[in-house]
Amino acid sequence: MKIAKTAPDALKLLWKEKVFLKPKDIKTIEVELERQGYNFVDKNLMMAVRGARFLTRKGEKGKYLYVQKHPYIEGA
C-alpha cells in the first residue's frame, strides 16, 4: 500500500481507488482522506483539489462538487 506525504498525492490515491467516479464535495473528500489516516490543513487540501488535473469542478460557489475527468491509468 502506497503512503501519500502530500495532499496532491493523497488525492491521486483516491482517484486510483475510483472515489471520484461520482461527484464529491470537499467535506466528503476530507472525510474519505481522514478514514484512510490523512489529515491535511483545509487550505492545503483546497489547493490540491483545485490543482488536480484529473478532477473537474461543477456547481456554484460554496457548493462545488469534484468529479474525475478521466479514469485512472497506471503510470499516467
PADRENPA-545031 format. One line per 8 residues: number of its first residue (from 1); for each residue y, z negated, x of C-alpha. Coordinates in nm, 2 decimals, decimal comma, padded with zeros to 4 digits, m for minus. Example, Ala and Ser with C-alpha at 12.3 -4.5 7.8 and 13.67 -1.06 7.14 Angstrom:
% PADRENPA-545031
1> m00,45:m00,78:01,23 ~ m00,11:m00,71:01,37
This chain:
% PADRENPA-545031
1> 00,00:00,00:00,00 ~ 00,34:00,10:00,14 ~ 00,62:m00,15:00,15 ~ 00,97:m00,05:00,10 ~ 01,25:m00,20:00,30 ~ 01,54:m00,04:00,12 ~ 01,63:00,03:m00,24 ~ 01,60:00,41:m00,20
9> 01,25:00,37:m00,05 ~ 01,15:00,14:m00,34 ~ 01,27:00,40:m00,59 ~ 01,06:00,66:m00,42 ~ 00,76:00,43:m00,46 ~ 00,83:00,40:m00,84 ~ 00,87:00,78:m00,85 ~ 00,53:00,82:m00,68
17> 00,38:00,59:m00,94 ~ 00,53:00,81:m01,22 ~ 00,76:00,53:m01,35 ~ 01,03:00,79:m01,42 ~ 00,83:01,02:m01,64 ~ 01,02:00,86:m01,93 ~ 01,39:00,77:m01,91 ~ 01,46:00,42:m01,79
25> 01,78:00,22:m01,79 ~ 01,90:00,03:m01,48 ~ 01,77:m00,30:m01,62 ~ 01,42:m00,16:m01,68 ~ 01,42:m00,02:m01,32 ~ 01,53:m00,36:m01,19 ~ 01,25:m00,54:m01,38 ~ 00,99:m00,30:m01,25
33> 01,11:m00,35:m00,89 ~ 01,10:m00,73:m00,94 ~ 00,75:m00,70:m01,08 ~ 00,65:m00,54:m00,75 ~ 00,82:m00,81:m00,55 ~ 01,15:m00,64:m00,47 ~ 01,49:m00,80:m00,53 ~ 01,79:m00,58:m00,44
41> 02,15:m00,66:m00,49 ~ 02,28:m00,48:m00,80 ~ 02,53:m00,28:m00,60 ~ 02,26:m00,15:m00,36 ~ 02,03:m00,06:m00,65 ~ 02,30:00,13:m00,84 ~ 02,40:00,32:m00,52 ~ 02,03:00,41:m00,46
49> 01,98:00,53:m00,82 ~ 02,29:00,74:m00,82 ~ 02,19:00,89:m00,48 ~ 01,83:00,96:m00,57 ~ 01,79:01,34:m00,57 ~ 01,48:01,33:m00,77 ~ 01,65:01,15:m01,06 ~ 01,90:01,27:m01,32
57> 02,12:01,06:m01,53 ~ 02,15:01,10:m01,91 ~ 02,36:00,92:m02,17 ~ 02,70:00,78:m02,17 ~ 02,89:00,53:m01,97 ~ 02,73:00,19:m01,99 ~ 02,41:00,33:m02,15 ~ 02,28:00,56:m01,87
65> 01,91:00,65:m01,85 ~ 01,75:00,78:m01,54 ~ 01,46:01,03:m01,55 ~ 01,29:01,23:m01,28 ~ 01,39:01,59:m01,23 ~ 01,05:01,70:m01,10 ~ 00,71:01,54:m01,03 ~ 00,64:01,36:m00,71
73> 00,48:01,57:m00,44 ~ 00,32:01,41:m00,14 ~ 00,51:01,48:00,18 ~ 00,82:01,60:m00,01
